[in-house]
């Protein structure tokens, strides 16, 4: 009887069994399968994402076990662990889902070269995106730098691939792989447990992703175009952390939304707006692939001379939600309490940091990287460059969000601000977004003492706006 050599599947940001082209290809070999996850110290993930990763790995491990396999966990260098296992266990083939960060590409390219030199087959497959970041070309043959024509090209590209059936049977491997427990990765915060409220908001894992998508289609998708900008409502999908960890694929979302349109459950115009947000994620990966230094260097070279300020006190006030502008503070506190922030509010708080406070966009990017459960290298970097005005398809420099008007427009009843800034909840709507304008009697009746219960504004809106515009004009030539 011939004993088949095992194959190895390397899980990374694709922690699911459904619609998993690379995993399905590995299963199709019929070989015993080594399922491996390596927590590589060289790949820096923020604290909020580490919390999510712990719970996602617990879910994935249980799903793999139910399918007949076993998830081996390792800590340390990804490539070294893979090469050691391949050598020690006579592995015939290695499979993984392609990644697109510059360090990830370099790491995987080096691993592929070493494996192929050793005579081991390597298969890498798309699985994190709808289309490869090099797939769509402009008429001139380059990559898209503006979103709208990119989105139009996506829609012209034709039907997306079909959803790959869920892997429900894995041929287990019984060799001793000396893995560690998930707890040994030390992904969960301790002393203090700043993520103690996260479980009230999130259910990490593939099952949680499927539930989140189904709930969105049933409850919010029909009014997405309007409600997506309302942080006081549950008007968005909440799928971003599931997408980031690969617990659901964009192909699954794409087909589920189109099916709901075909069934009459979602109006087509509402679905198109939502799918355009999925396309923004694709666009961000296109920018990252063609601009590998996206997270550190402005796409617009003029901004290398921008006079960013350095104000650690103001930066900390922004991080802690103590700026004196309630819509900004509500967003930053939502981030701290839940590991997530509504997208409209992300734009407001981002604009406030880089324009009102004149603090380098990279400082905001780093804070979001550490505190967002959906922190994504491409989307985080591209979005901050958009806000700062230095990206490929960036907000114009003269767009400085007025945090007072933004609050009044998108949180019209004040429910969002009152939820996350409860110390001013007693203020009338008229003064809620600018407490410093309230008469002393109104403040007294609401139990608010500015400077004690809630801070005075750390910057005057008009002065901050004028300072930002002057700085932007100084580099506009």
C-alpha positions, -999 to 999 in steps of 0.1 A, spaced: 0 0 0 14 34 -10 15 59 18 9 94 4 32 121 15 14 149 34 7 184 21 8 215 42 -17 243 42 -5 276 57 -34 296 72 -28 334 75 -54 360 69 -79 334 56 -93 318 87 -123 300 73 -133 267 55 -160 282 31 -151 297 -3 -115 289 3 -99 282 -31 -64 275 -18 -77 251 9 -100 234 -16 -70 228 -39 -50 213 -10 -79 190 -1 -83 179 -37 -48 163 -36 -62 136 -14 -31 138 8 -30 139 46 -30 176 55 -10 195 79 -30 226 88 -6 253 102 -8 288 116 23 306 126 22 338 147 52 355 131 69 380 154 80 400 123 44 407 113 33 434 137 -4 433 144 -21 458 167 -35 449 201 -71 449 190 -65 426 161 -46 403 184 -77 400 206 -97 391 175 -71 367 162 -72 347 194 -109 341 192 -108 335 154 -82 308 159 -103 291 185 -132 291 161 -111 279 132 -94 251 152 -128 238 162 -141 239 126 -110 220 114 -114 194 141 -150 189 131 -138 183 95 -113 156 106 -81 177 108 -60 195 133 -47 231 134 -11 232 145 -1 265 161 35 278 161 51 310 172 82 325 156 94 328 121 69 316 95 94 305 69 116 287 93 87 267 107 74 258 73 108 247 60 114 226 92 80 209 89 85 202 52 119 186 59 110 167 90 77 153 77 86 147 40 59 172 28 51 170 -9 32 202 -15 26 235 3 -5 257 -3 -14 292 8 -36 322 -1 -17 351 -16 -10 383 4 -2 417 -9 17 437 17 53 444 6 69 425 35 44 397 31 52 394 -6 90 393 1 85 367 28 63 345 6 85 349 -24 116 338 -4 97 308 10 85 297 -24 120 298 -38 134 277 -10 106 252 -12 109 248 -50 147 245 -47 140 216 -23 117 200 -49 85 208 -30 54 219 -50 40 253 -41 5 266 -49 -6 301 -41 -42 312 -49 -62 344 -47 -86 344 -18 -86 377 0 -97 399 -29 -123 398 -58 -96 406 -83 -58 406 -82 -44 442 -76 -27 441 -110 -58 428 -129 -75 461 -139 -56 484 -162 -63 519 -175 -64 527 -212 -28 537 -209 -19 503 -194 -12 516 -159 -30 511 -126 -60 532 -115 -53 561 -92 -89 574 -90 -116 553 -74 -146 561 -97 -131 548 -129 -116 519 -110 -151 510 -98 -165 513 -133 -138 490 -146 -146 465 -119 -182 463 -130 -172 460 -166 -148 431 -157 -177 406 -158 -190 380 -135 -170 372 -104 -159 336 -99 -183 313 -82 -182 306 -45 -161 275 -38 -180 248 -17 -171 246 20 -144 221 29 -162 197 52 -137 168 52 -99 171 58 -77 140 58 -58 144 91 -21 139 96 -10 120 127 26 130 129 39 149 159 42 185 149 50 199 184 25 228 182 15 251 211 -18 260 225 -35 292 212 -32 307 247 6 304 244 6 331 218 -4 356 245 -28 375 222 -53 386 248 -47 417 268 -42 414 305 -36 438 334 -56 457 324 -80 439 301 -89 468 279 -109 446 256 -134 435 283 -163 450 264 -154 436 230 -174 404 234 -205 425 238 -201 438 202 -183 410 183 -185 373 176 -152 364 159 -149 334 136 -165 322 104 -199 315 120 -200 350 134 -192 364 99 -220 345 83 -245 357 109 -233 393 105 -238 391 67 -273 376 71 -283 402 96 -271 430 74 -291 417 44 -322 413 66 -321 445 86 -299 473 72 -290 467 36 -323 480 22 -315 516 35 -277 514 33 -272 544 10 -286 568 36 -281 551 69 -244 542 63 -236 578 73 -256 577 106 -234 566 135 -266 567 157 -280 538 137 -270 503 129 -267 511 92 -235 494 82 -226 458 78 -199 454 105 -182 429 82 -148 447 81 -130 427 109 -144 395 95 -130 404 61 -97 414 75 -92 381 92 -105 361 62 -135 347 81 -156 355 50 -144 363 15 -154 393 -6 -167 368 -32 -192 354 -7 -204 389 1 -206 399 -35 -228 369 -45 -249 371 -14 -258 408 -21 -265 401 -57 -287 372 -48 -306 394 -23 -312 419 -51 -324 392 -75 -349 380 -48 -361 416 -42 -348 418 -7 -324 447 -14 -330 476 -39 -304 476 -66 -293 511 -59 -287 504 -23 -267 473 -31 -246 492 -56 -235 517 -29 -226 489 -5 -207 469 -31 -188 501 -40 -175 500 -4 -162 465 -10 -146 479 -41 -128 507 -21 -111 478 -2 -100 464 -36 -88 499 -47 -68 502 -15 -50 470 -23 -43 481 -58 -27 513 -44 -7 492 -18 6 468 -45 18 496 -68 30 518 -39 47 494 -15 56 523 9 19 534 11 19 532 49 49 556 53 53 578 22 28 601 6 18 592 -29 17 629 -37 54 640 -34 45 676 -26 35 665 9 71 656 18 75 693 25 42 696 45 47 714 78 33 688 102 33 699 138 44 679 168 20 682 198 20 652 221 -5 667 244 -30 673 216 -24 639 202 -31 623 235 -63 643 240 -74 631 205 -66 595 214 -85 596 247 -115 614 233 -109 646 252 -107 672 225 -138 692 236 -156 684 203 -183 659 212 -186 641 178 -148 636 177 -146 624 213 -176 601 208 -158 584 179 -125 580 197 -142 566 228 -163 542 206 -129 530 192 -115 524 226 -145 507 240 -154 485 210 -123 482 188 -142 498 159 -155 532 148 -182 541 124 -168 550 89 -183 585 88 -168 593 122 -134 579 111 -134 607 84 -144 633 110 -118 624 136 -91 619 109 -98 653 94 -97 668 129 -63 653 137 -45 662 104 -62 695 97 -74 711 130 -44 698 150 -19 697 121 -6 663 134 11 640 109 -14 615 94 10 587 102 4 592 139 -33 586 133 -26 556 112 -5 541 139 -32 547 166 -59 531 143 -35 502 136 -32 494 173 -69 500 183 -90 488 154 -102 451 152 -104 456 114 -70 473 110 -60 465 74 -26 476 60 -40 487 27 -73 503 38 -58 520 69 -29 535 49 -50 545 19 -77 560 40 -54 582 61 -37 594 29 -71 602 15 -80 622 47 -47 641 47 -50 649 10 -18 633 0 -31 601 -16 -39 590 -51 -76 598 -50 -75 621 -20 -99 646 -4 -91 681 -16 -69 701 8 -97 726 13 -121 700 26 -119 705 64 -148 688 81 -165 711 106 -170 688 136 -199 708 149 -219 707 116 -209 671 110 -223 661 144 -255 680 138 -260 665 104 -252 628 110 -262 625 147 -293 647 145 -309 635 178 -275 633 196 -280 596 204 -244 587 194 -227 615 213 -249 609 244 -240 572 243 -202 577 243 -199 611 260 -224 607 288 -210 635 309 -227 660 286 -259 639 279 -281 664 297 -273 693 273 -301 703 249 -296 693 213 -289 730 204 -257 729 224 -247 693 224 -221 695 196 -206 728 208 -210 728 246 -188 759 250 -216 780 234 -241 770 260 -251 797 285 -239 792 321 -274 784 332 -279 757 306 -245 741 316 -255 743 352 -289 727 346 -271 699 326 -246 693 354 -217 703 332 -187 723 343 -165 729 313 -129 722 320 -139 699 349 -166 675 336 -158 680 300 -129 698 284 -129 731 266 -120 728 229 -83 722 224 -83 742 192 -107 769 178 -124 755 147 -120 787 126 -84 792 136 -76 755 131 -92 756 96 -74 787 85 -40 774 98 -46 741 78 -55 759 46 -25 782 49 -2 751 53 -18 733 24 -15 764 1 22 766 11 30 734 -7 5 737 -36 29 758 -56 
